[in-house]
């Protein structure tokens, strides 16, 4: 008799529609997974509806992510000129750090390549020095090796000219060991 009840119970549960079953909430609410309007499940990172029972998980766009990323142009636009001004005080915010790093950049003068892009990744210690040498993560394809070398030398020289950065104790403790990625874009023309 108990066996019959259990079989009927399992049969009843299996015939329930998928919406009636308990849904599993994504334990990583900020992960980006593909979704469609035809899906009958919540689409994280955010899905809110008056017809949907369950939590609404909004995505919070923080101004800076876990990886601190910065783009530095050789010739900034007029709107961005203020971001390239060196701060006149100890670096207290990430915006101050980015302004300092932008103001340090001096592109190579002998080997100008319009549209050249290079990305490096490095970390600072509490005192404002580099933990290790910057690691090259990207270079524009099809560029000769000597051009890449001259740009990498210019990046290293620019960073070494600014070091050590003067962090406040709060920013120094928060940034120590965190990876910083900088993308350098040479937007100068060949004649500039």
C-alpha positions as CSV (number, residue, x, y, z in Angstrom):
1,X,0.0,0.0,0.0
2,X,2.8,2.4,0.8
3,X,4.5,1.5,-2.4
4,X,1.4,2.5,-4.3
5,X,1.1,5.8,-2.6
6,X,4.7,6.6,-3.2
7,X,4.4,5.7,-6.9
8,X,1.3,7.9,-7.3
9,X,3.0,10.8,-5.5
10,X,6.1,10.6,-7.7
11,X,3.8,10.3,-10.8
12,X,1.9,13.4,-9.7
13,X,5.1,15.4,-9.1
14,X,6.5,14.5,-12.5
15,X,3.3,15.6,-14.3
16,X,3.4,19.1,-12.8
17,X,4.4,21.9,-15.1
18,X,8.0,23.2,-14.8
19,X,6.8,26.5,-13.3
20,X,5.1,24.7,-10.4
21,X,8.3,23.1,-9.3
22,X,10.7,25.1,-7.1
23,X,13.2,27.1,-9.2
24,X,16.8,27.1,-8.5
25,X,18.2,30.7,-8.1
26,X,21.6,31.3,-9.6
27,X,24.0,31.5,-6.7
28,X,26.2,33.8,-8.7
29,X,23.8,36.7,-9.4
30,X,26.1,38.8,-11.4
31,X,27.1,36.2,-13.9
32,X,26.2,36.9,-17.5
33,X,24.3,34.0,-19.1
34,X,22.4,34.1,-22.3
35,X,18.7,34.4,-22.1
36,X,15.7,34.8,-24.4
37,X,12.2,36.1,-24.2
38,X,11.1,32.5,-24.9
39,X,12.8,31.2,-21.8
40,X,10.4,30.4,-19.0
41,X,12.9,30.9,-16.3
42,X,14.4,34.0,-14.8
43,X,17.2,35.5,-16.7
44,X,20.0,36.7,-14.4
45,X,21.7,39.1,-13.9
46,X,18.4,40.9,-13.7
47,X,14.8,39.9,-14.4
48,X,11.8,41.5,-12.8
49,X,8.2,41.0,-13.6
50,X,4.9,41.4,-11.8
51,X,3.9,38.0,-13.2
52,X,6.9,36.3,-11.9
53,X,7.1,35.0,-8.3
54,X,10.4,35.1,-6.7
55,X,13.2,37.5,-6.1
56,X,14.3,40.3,-8.5
57,X,18.0,40.3,-8.7
58,X,19.2,43.6,-10.3
59,X,22.7,44.0,-11.6
60,X,24.7,46.7,-9.9
61,X,27.1,48.4,-12.3
62,X,30.0,49.5,-10.1
63,X,32.2,52.3,-11.5
64,X,35.3,50.1,-11.4
65,X,35.4,46.3,-11.6
66,X,37.7,43.9,-9.9
67,X,40.2,44.3,-12.6
68,X,41.1,48.0,-12.8
69,X,41.2,48.8,-16.5
70,X,42.3,52.1,-18.1
71,X,42.7,53.4,-21.6
72,X,45.4,55.9,-22.3
73,X,45.4,57.8,-25.6
74,X,48.5,59.5,-27.0
75,X,46.4,62.6,-28.0
76,X,43.3,62.9,-25.7
77,X,40.2,64.5,-27.0
78,X,39.2,68.0,-25.8
79,X,36.5,66.5,-23.6
80,X,39.0,64.2,-21.9
81,X,41.8,66.7,-21.4
82,X,41.0,67.2,-17.7
83,X,41.4,63.4,-17.0
84,X,45.0,63.7,-18.2
85,X,46.0,66.4,-15.6
86,X,48.4,65.2,-12.9
87,X,46.9,65.5,-9.4
88,X,48.7,67.9,-7.1
89,X,48.1,65.9,-4.0
90,X,48.7,62.3,-2.7
91,X,46.6,59.8,-4.6
92,X,43.5,59.1,-2.6
93,X,41.1,57.6,-5.1
94,X,41.2,55.4,-8.1
95,X,40.3,58.4,-10.3
96,X,43.5,60.1,-9.0
97,X,45.5,57.0,-9.8
98,X,44.1,56.9,-13.3
99,X,44.9,60.6,-13.8
100,X,48.4,60.1,-12.6
101,X,49.0,57.1,-14.9
102,X,47.5,59.0,-17.9
103,X,49.7,62.0,-17.3
104,X,52.9,59.8,-17.2
105,X,52.4,58.5,-20.7
106,X,54.9,59.7,-23.3
107,X,54.6,57.8,-26.6
108,X,57.7,56.9,-28.6
109,X,58.8,59.7,-30.9
110,X,60.9,57.8,-33.4
111,X,58.6,55.0,-34.5
112,X,55.0,56.4,-34.8
113,X,52.4,53.9,-35.9
114,X,48.9,55.2,-36.3
115,X,46.3,53.0,-34.6
116,X,48.9,51.0,-32.6
117,X,47.5,49.5,-29.4
118,X,49.3,47.8,-26.6
119,X,48.0,46.5,-23.3
120,X,50.0,45.7,-20.2
121,X,49.1,44.3,-16.8
122,X,50.9,44.9,-13.5
123,X,50.3,45.5,-9.8
124,X,51.5,48.0,-7.2
125,X,52.7,47.4,-3.7
126,X,51.6,49.6,-0.7
127,X,54.5,52.0,-1.1
128,X,53.5,52.8,-4.7
129,X,56.2,50.7,-6.5
130,X,55.6,48.0,-9.0
131,X,55.5,44.4,-7.7
132,X,57.0,43.1,-10.9
133,X,57.7,44.3,-14.5
134,X,54.6,45.1,-16.5
135,X,53.4,42.1,-18.5
136,X,52.5,42.6,-22.2
137,X,49.0,41.2,-22.8
138,X,48.1,42.5,-26.2
139,X,49.8,44.2,-29.2
140,X,48.2,45.2,-32.5
141,X,48.6,42.3,-35.0
142,X,50.8,42.7,-38.1
143,X,53.2,45.2,-36.4
144,X,56.9,44.6,-36.9
145,X,58.8,43.4,-33.8
146,X,61.0,46.6,-33.6
147,X,57.9,48.8,-33.4
148,X,56.4,46.6,-30.7
149,X,59.7,46.8,-28.8
150,X,59.9,50.6,-29.1
151,X,56.3,50.9,-27.7
152,X,57.0,48.5,-24.9
153,X,60.1,50.4,-24.0
154,X,58.2,53.7,-24.0
155,X,55.5,52.1,-21.7
156,X,58.2,50.9,-19.3
157,X,60.1,54.2,-19.3
158,X,56.8,56.2,-18.7
159,X,55.8,54.0,-15.8
160,X,59.3,54.0,-14.2
161,X,59.4,57.9,-14.5
162,X,56.3,58.1,-12.3
163,X,57.4,55.6,-9.7
164,X,57.0,55.5,-6.8
165,X,53.5,56.8,-6.7
166,X,52.4,58.6,-3.6
167,X,49.4,56.7,-2.3
168,X,47.5,57.6,0.9
169,X,47.6,54.7,3.4
170,X,44.0,53.8,2.5
171,X,44.5,53.6,-1.2
172,X,47.8,51.9,-0.9
173,X,46.3,49.2,1.2
174,X,43.3,48.8,-1.1
175,X,45.4,48.6,-4.3
176,X,48.3,46.4,-3.1
177,X,48.5,43.4,-5.3
178,X,45.4,44.1,-7.4
179,X,45.9,43.8,-11.1
180,X,45.8,46.9,-13.2
181,X,45.4,46.7,-17.0
182,X,46.3,49.7,-19.2
183,X,45.5,49.8,-22.9
184,X,47.7,52.4,-24.7
185,X,46.3,53.7,-27.9
186,X,48.4,55.7,-30.3
187,X,45.9,57.9,-32.1
188,X,48.5,60.2,-33.6
189,X,48.7,60.4,-37.3
190,X,52.0,59.6,-39.0
191,X,53.0,63.2,-39.3
192,X,52.3,64.2,-35.7
